């Protein structure tokens, strides 16, 4: 059933010496959904994926993937999930078709089954025309689509994606997003870690925010955004020297500590939603001698959720998880 858990994590603990990377993680992902796992660098996202995919043994707790214990029955569990890491694991010296046939044979499919499965996946991921080209000639988006195809050779119930679009340009990212949506439409459950908050917003039915080895927030993206409050005001000042007086003015007027982004000369603050509040804040800034270059009122985003629950803005997408 769709409301049953495809992934169940209870009390997961993982230590590396004195460092506790996972500190009692609990997570439940319904079948046929996308769960986006967010968190700052070093929060434990990749460690969690490695435990769930049998690459690491936990120190405490348990995890079930498609109802199978990933520790007690690791070999059987491996036939229920697929994994695509941060970087494409395909062989660049082989063709796309050759890569998929190789993966199929590693999964113990017969030569005939391997050929048929490779052809099916090449068509599914729109790689048929490039099937007999060596992978080193593929674009970044094509390589990631081939990597996704390789992770689906055995038609897994659950697909784990660790930073699936790292390093891709917008077009390549959009191609991977479309491929993920197609997979979910056919019933695959997807668990993905990402630092592109837009990616989680676009794809995820459920978001789990991890910080310092714990899940500090979980829920549907819209529900988490609602928790952060009402509309937000973004102010871009004309000069960097205006940031400090602008921050003082907004802090005094709202009682909220604004977020400063000096590289863009921008301040971001929450608002109560009272009538005429924007006009009042503009008057306060004007009274402080601040020259406004741009003003924007927006609804809460996952960036605001990230900030609320981790205490700082999301890191650079290019950084390691």
Secondary structure, 3 states (H helix, E strand, C coil): CCCCEEEEEEEEEEEECCEEEEEEEEEEEECCCEEEEECCCCCCHHHHHHHHCCCCCCCEEEEEECCEECCCCHHHHCCCEEEECCCCCCCCCCEHHHHHHHHHHHCCCCHHHHHHHHHHHHHHCCCHHHCCCEHHHCCHHHHHHHHHHHHCCCCCCEEEEECCCCCCCHHHHHHHHHHHHHHHHCCCEEEEECCCHHHHHHHCCEEEEEECCEEEEEECHHHHHHHCCCCEEEEEECCCCHHHHHHHHHHHHHCCCCEEEHHHCEEEEECCCCCCHHHHHHHHHHHCCCCEEEEEEECCCHHHHHHHHHCCCCCCCCCCC
